[in-house]
Amino acid sequence: MSATCPYCGESAAFLFHAQDENRRSTAEIFTYYRCSCCQLIFLQPLPSDLSAYYVGDYHAQPATESERAFHARLEAIKLAYVQRYARGKSLLEIGPSYGAFLHLAKQAGFVPQAIELDSACVRALNAAGIPTLQSAEPAQALKTLGQYDVIGLWHVIEHLPEAWDVLSEAARHLKPNGILVVAAPNPQALTFRLFKAHWSYLDAPRHVYLLPISLLTQVARQSGLTPILCSTNNAEARWHNYAAWRGSLINVIGAQRVRAALSLPQSAAQPRSLSSRLKARLFRLALRLLMLTTAPLEGTGQRGSAYTLIFRKAV
Ligand SMILES: [Zn+2]
């Protein structure tokens, strides 16, 4: 089995079949290929309506205080990065979901704007005073906007069939000295090599691409941007390492069996027993111990589960 790379047009070999193990939105089987030239991993054929797979609580806000705290740590890490490299305060996020990062950035003095697909998120963001355009085609939506000091795509680029158009349009909409922040699952990750089609950061079919760092850097350079940071081992990446181990193990073992083993209640409304809380804590502890043993491998050679790339536009 082979296919043609949608980015460079070279031939691509069959990589694996995958299913929607993260959300079980469908029983369909999806096929991924890897380009022999640029190493892009891509889903083909693309489903005609990708929005059909963004089901259930995809854009839900964290349900519990501990989940909120877990996610808040990630947003704070992202903000610290932006504050370190940004030279101004205007900030556009593409695909912010319910906008946890934008709210935090606004509190820190940034002037936020967003482009988002989900209508409920768009309404909530606009109601909260964060101007948000609803669009499934961010490259087109960008053309109607001005220029920004910061444009961020956190775990969004891998969802977009026209990923390179979005990147080049984003580059055009940066002010001189502006920065583009791109974070995405890393196809060089140790966890991807181990879990392959079961890797939770594959997230078939919502992730239509896994983009190598080298390819993103090439597209950015062609758009006049210079790489100033590339990390798969910063605090944000280590957060994703934990999430990738957790999600992939659950995929391999089976979500129902994990829930049964941890004695988790069937719904969030049901109270959790002391034994289920203890088992969940033991599961997290076992994960941490597993990660301590793999950290030396994940922390080197760009083998973290996700990367953060920052590019700067020339003056
Ligand atoms: Zn290619």
Residues whose N, C-alpha, C, O or C-beta is under 5 A from the ligand:
A	BS01	ZN	C5 Y7 C8 G9 E10 C35 C37 C38 Q39 L40
